[in-house]
Amino acid sequence: MNPEILYPLAVGIFFIAVLYSSVGHAGASGYIAVMSLLSIAPEVIKPTALALNILVACIASWQFAKAGHFAWRLFLPFALPAIPFAFLGGYISLPAAVFKIVLGVVLLYSAARLVVPQREEQQPVAPSRMAALMSGGAIGFLAGVTGTGGGIFLTPLLLTMGWARTKTAAAISAAFILLNSISGLLGNFSSTENLPKDLPLLLALVAAGGLLGAHFGSNRLPPASIKRLLSVVLTIAGLKLILT
């Protein structure tokens, strides 16, 4: 990757990591947005986003599990079918034009989710086994195809359907993102046998930005303001992908 792209990408990835971590998100859609705005090739976007997701989701999974918010009984029915479907999605390389449209729609969906008010906490009701298995498989496949990890779909599903409280949904989604990102990256590597050479630098920047955002980010801007800012970035990137 030439310096004219790498330098703004590095800065963008770092600040997206700071902003997302300050509001408890992994950041895949933000990383994809930055790469899309810089017109980086789809074959680079997918493995880069998946790899960055693995690092952030690993940290988040450990933190939520340590705090006692993780629930294996709820997690497994979603995760088990998602893993092979994420591998399949990662293996598949869509035509560039189709990939851009699919990714653009995902980014616009992510932007909308950031500004939609969350429902009030309710007593959770466990999903049926079939609903969890089908949802997990579908989200896993979409996660592998787009390189998003699937958390942007699973979290609102768990909350909207009343299947989990907010912190439990976050814990389940973090682990779900971790497994899907690993599976999707393995599938992508099996297909392409290639990883971006600048990935170590971007991983270091994400780690630094994530730690900084978790510690200081939420004290600099109200969470609602950060979400609105991220929503604007995602909307611009999503429209760019669809319209160009």
Order of alpha helices (4+ residues) and beta strands (2+ residues): alpha-alpha-alpha-alpha-alpha-alpha-alpha-alpha-alpha-alpha
